[in-house]
Amino acid sequence: MSVIEIENLSFTYEKDIVLENISLDVYDKDFLAIIGPNGGGKSTLLKLILNMYHSKRGTIRVFGKAPAKNLSLIGYVPQNTNVNTEFPIKVIEVVLMGHVGSKNPLFGYGKDEISCAMGALAQVGMEDFSQSKIGSLSGGQRQRVMIARALCAHPKILILDEPTSSIDIQGQKEIYELLKLLNQSITIVVVSHDISIILEYANKAAHINKRLSYHDISDKENRFHTHKQGEHFCEVELLQMLGSENCSTCDTSISSVSKSVDGKRKDLK
């Protein structure tokens, strides 16, 4: 089932072309990694899906409708989740903000909202920190809280923009493992510069640099070149492959929506 459908989408900012003729289908339970250079249009695409920007060319549908009609089905974790560490707000209060769309916080939250928030914290392994000040947490812990806030609305799609940009290596791995677990029940879309998310967690990859190169990477062991059997993936070659519409050293199958790499194994010299 396609949960996000993008067809012939183009977007310009003033006179600059940011995205050009983008077509992409995201399916239920996909883990899509969006990669590409700075300024290539990755975050712009997310904002178009989230109805923050509007394009005059092309269409976007979320569960078959215009994004504005189904925003409640999308959870969003923005790139900059830094908070004022001096502001005296508790973790549970941050997560409860995920209910703002359906509940006026001026009148307080009921038992159902609090129970939901605690359930979201349990999902991300942060329930024991519910009464802690948000500023006392590590970067990775704060990011987990922000993910819990997004989960409060029970989304079917979770979109994250650079979720590990300011987190240490161990914290990054923990976030990705959490997303892998969440992916069992919801669709994950992540913008990231981290190659490990492609190698270990994503099943689809979209390289965006104004134009889109889309790859099914669910069968990594057979599709990507390796130095020798059982050794690490060659990250440089991988990025070159994902950034190209066609890989000259691979058998390539192209459909109207996606361009899937069917690479043959070989030893690199």
C-alpha positions in Angstrom: 0.0 0.0 0.0 1.4 3.4 -1.0 1.1 5.9 1.9 2.9 8.8 0.2 2.5 9.4 -3.6 4.6 12.1 -5.3 4.1 12.7 -9.0 6.0 15.1 -11.3 6.7 17.5 -8.4 8.8 20.6 -9.0 9.4 23.5 -6.6 11.1 26.9 -7.0 12.2 29.4 -4.4 12.0 32.8 -6.0 13.9 32.0 -9.3 15.9 29.1 -8.0 14.9 25.5 -8.9 15.0 23.5 -5.7 13.3 20.3 -6.8 12.7 19.2 -10.4 10.2 16.6 -11.6 10.3 14.4 -8.5 8.2 11.2 -8.5 8.3 8.8 -5.6 6.1 6.2 -3.9 6.6 5.4 -0.2 4.9 2.2 0.9 3.5 1.0 4.2 6.3 -0.1 6.6 9.0 1.3 4.4 12.1 2.7 6.1 13.1 5.4 3.6 16.5 7.2 3.9 16.6 10.5 2.0 20.2 11.5 1.3 22.1 14.1 -0.8 24.2 17.2 -0.6 23.4 20.3 1.4 21.0 22.5 -0.5 19.9 19.6 -2.7 16.2 19.9 -1.6 15.9 17.1 1.1 14.3 19.3 3.8 12.2 21.1 1.2 10.7 17.8 0.1 9.8 17.1 3.7 8.1 20.5 4.1 6.1 19.9 1.0 4.9 16.6 2.3 4.0 18.3 5.6 2.1 21.1 3.8 4.5 23.7 5.1 5.3 24.7 1.5 3.1 24.5 -1.6 4.1 23.7 -5.1 2.3 24.8 -8.3 3.7 21.9 -10.3 3.0 18.2 -9.5 1.0 16.4 -6.8 1.5 15.0 -3.4 -0.9 12.6 -1.8 -0.8 11.2 1.8 -3.0 8.1 2.1 -4.7 9.2 -1.1 -5.5 12.7 -0.1 -3.9 16.2 -0.2 -1.3 16.5 2.7 -3.5 19.0 4.6 -6.3 16.5 4.8 -4.2 13.8 6.5 -1.6 15.7 8.6 -2.9 14.0 11.7 -1.4 10.7 10.3 2.1 12.1 10.2 4.5 12.5 13.2 7.3 15.0 12.6 10.6 15.4 14.4 12.4 18.6 13.1 16.1 18.9 12.7 16.7 21.4 15.5 15.3 19.9 18.7 17.6 21.9 21.0 15.8 23.4 23.9 16.6 26.0 26.4 18.2 23.8 29.1 17.4 26.5 31.7 13.7 26.4 31.0 12.0 24.5 33.8 9.8 22.1 31.8 9.5 18.4 32.6 9.8 15.6 30.1 6.1 14.6 30.5 5.1 18.2 29.7 7.1 18.2 26.5 5.5 14.9 25.3 2.0 16.2 26.2 2.6 19.0 23.6 2.0 16.3 21.0 -1.7 16.6 21.9 -1.9 20.3 21.3 -3.8 19.8 18.0 -6.7 18.1 19.8 -6.5 19.5 23.3 -6.2 23.1 24.6 -3.4 22.9 27.2 -4.8 26.0 28.9 -7.4 23.7 30.4 -5.0 21.0 31.4 -4.6 17.4 30.2 -6.9 14.6 31.2 -6.0 11.1 32.3 -6.2 9.8 28.8 -3.7 12.3 27.5 -1.3 11.6 30.3 -1.6 7.9 29.9 -0.9 8.3 26.2 2.2 10.4 26.9 3.5 7.9 29.3 2.9 5.1 26.8 4.8 7.1 24.2 7.7 7.5 26.6 7.6 3.8 27.3 7.9 3.1 23.6 11.2 5.1 23.4 12.5 3.8 26.7 12.2 7.1 28.6 9.3 6.5 31.0 11.6 6.6 34.0 12.5 10.2 33.1 9.0 11.5 32.9 9.5 13.9 35.8 13.0 14.9 34.9 13.8 18.4 33.6 14.3 18.3 29.8 17.5 20.3 30.1 19.1 17.7 32.3 19.0 15.0 29.6 21.7 14.1 27.1 21.2 14.9 23.4 20.2 11.4 22.6 17.7 11.3 25.5 16.2 14.6 24.4 15.8 13.2 20.9 13.9 10.2 22.2 11.6 12.6 24.1 10.9 14.5 20.8 10.1 11.2 19.1 7.8 10.3 21.9 6.1 13.7 21.5 5.5 12.9 17.8 4.2 9.4 18.7 1.5 10.9 20.9 -0.7 11.5 17.9 -0.5 7.8 17.0 0.9 8.6 13.5 1.1 6.0 10.7 4.1 7.8 9.2 7.1 9.2 11.2 9.2 11.8 9.4 12.6 12.9 10.9 15.0 15.5 9.7 18.6 14.8 10.6 17.6 13.0 13.9 21.2 12.3 15.0 23.0 15.5 13.8 24.2 16.5 17.3 24.4 13.1 19.1 27.4 11.0 19.9 28.0 7.6 18.1 26.4 5.5 20.8 23.4 7.8 20.9 23.0 7.6 17.2 23.0 3.8 17.2 20.3 3.9 20.0 18.1 6.2 18.0 18.4 4.1 14.8 17.6 0.9 16.8 14.6 2.7 18.2 13.4 3.7 14.7 14.0 0.1 13.5 11.7 -1.1 16.3 9.0 1.5 15.5 9.3 0.6 11.8 7.6 -2.7 12.7 4.3 -0.8 13.0 4.7 2.5 11.1 6.4 3.9 8.1 9.7 5.8 8.7 11.1 8.6 6.5 14.5 10.0 7.6 16.7 12.7 6.1 20.3 11.9 7.1 23.9 12.3 6.1 24.8 9.2 8.1 25.8 6.4 5.7 25.2 3.8 8.5 21.4 4.4 8.3 21.5 3.2 4.7 23.8 0.2 5.3 22.0 -1.1 8.4 18.5 0.2 8.7 16.8 1.5 5.6 15.1 -0.6 2.9 14.8 2.2 0.4 17.0 5.2 -0.4 16.2 8.4 -2.2 19.2 10.6 -3.3 18.0 14.1 -3.9 20.0 16.8 -5.6 17.2 18.8 -7.3 16.4 15.5 -9.1 15.7 12.2 -7.5 17.5 8.9 -7.8 15.5 6.2 -6.0 16.8 2.7 -5.0 15.4 -0.3 -3.4 18.2 -1.5 -1.0 16.2 -4.1 0.9 18.5 -6.9 -0.5 21.8 -5.2 0.5 23.9 -8.4 0.6 23.3 -9.2 -3.0 22.9 -5.7 -4.5 25.9 -3.9 -3.2 29.5 -4.5 -4.2 31.8 -5.8 -1.4 35.5 -6.1 -1.2 35.3 -9.7 -0.3 32.6 -12.0 0.9 31.6 -11.0 4.4 33.6 -7.8 4.5 32.3 -4.2 4.9 30.3 -2.3 2.3 32.4 0.1 0.3 30.8 3.4 1.4 32.4 5.6 -1.3 31.1 3.4 -4.1 27.8 3.1 -2.4 27.3 6.8 -2.4 28.3 7.1 -6.0 25.8 4.4 -6.9 22.9 6.0 -5.0 23.7 9.4 -6.5 23.4 8.1 -10.0 20.3 7.2 -12.0 22.2 4.2 -13.4 25.1 2.3 -12.2 27.3 1.3 -15.2 28.6 -1.7 -13.4 25.3 -3.1 -12.3 22.2 -4.6 -14.0 19.6 -1.8 -13.6 15.8 -2.1 -13.7 13.9 1.1 -14.1 10.2 1.7 -13.6 8.2 4.9 -14.0 8.5 5.7 -10.3 11.6 4.0 -9.0 15.0 3.1 -10.3 16.2 0.0 -8.5 19.8 -1.2 -8.4 20.4 -4.9 -9.1 24.1 -5.0 -8.7 26.2 -8.1 -9.2 28.8 -9.1 -6.6 32.4 -8.5 -7.5 35.8 -8.1 -5.8 37.2 -4.6 -5.8 40.9 -4.3 -6.8 
